[in-house]
Amino acid sequence: MGIIENERAQFMLLAGFIIAIGLVIATVMLNNIIFESNMAGEAGGDPIKYDLVNLMRISGDEIKSAYRNVTAPGQNPALKFSNFTKQMQNFNENLSIIYALHGECVNLSWDISNWNTTRYANFTENGTANGARNWTVIENVKDSNITVNVTTISPPFNISINSSTKSWQINFTAPQNITINSAQIIANVSVTPYTISFINGANVSGRFNITGNTSNNKSFIRARDYILNATILFSTSDTRANITIPVSVPW
C-alpha cells in the first residue's frame, strides 16, 4: 500500500509540474503575441497618425531653419521675408512630391504676421498668452549668458535662478533690455549647477536669448523672438486633416 501511495503522490507531483510548465509556456507565448501586436500597431497600425506627427515635426524644424538662415549675421535684412518665403516654398514643393509618391496630398502654408508686425512672443513655455506661466527654461547649468528684451509688461515678472544652496531673482517692472553674464550669476547663487526659470511669463512679451554650457559640458541655446504658425493640409482617398501648429523661432 505504501508503494502504491508513493506512486500516486509521484504522479500527482509530475502532473502538477507538467501543468505549471504549460502555464509558463502559455504565458510567455501570450506576452509575445501582445508585444508583437503592439509593435505592429506602432509601426503601421495607424500610419496616418504617424505621417501627421512626422509632418508637424519636420515642418516646424524647417520654419526654424529658414528663420535662422535669413536672420543670421551678414544677411540682408531687407530680403529676410522674401528669402524666408523662397526656402519654405522649395520645402513645400519637395514635401508634396515625396508624399504624392505614397498616394498622399500635402500642402504647407505659414503665417508670419507676428514677425512682420514685430509682435513678440510671451515668455510662457509655448510663447502664447495662455501657455504655462511658470516654467523651467534650462536645468543643470554650469555657465550662461542671459539677454532679455522686454517690450511689454504687466508686473510681476522675474527670472529665477536656483542652485542647491541659494536662489536669485531678477525682477522686471518696466520694458527694458538686460544682460546677465555668468560671473553675475555665480556671484549670486554661489555654486553650480543651477536652474533658470521664468515666473509669470504670461505677464510679459519680448525676446530672450540664453546661451551657455550644462554641467556635463554640453553647449546649449534657448532663444525666442516670435511665434509663427504653420498650417498643414493632409489628405488621402479616405482621410482629410487641417492642422495649425505654433512654431517658436529661432529655437
Summary of the structure (lengths in Angstrom):
residues: 251
radius of gyration: 28.5
end to end distance: 85.2
largest distance: 105.9
contacts: 715
relative contact order: 0.15
helix: 43%
strand: 36%
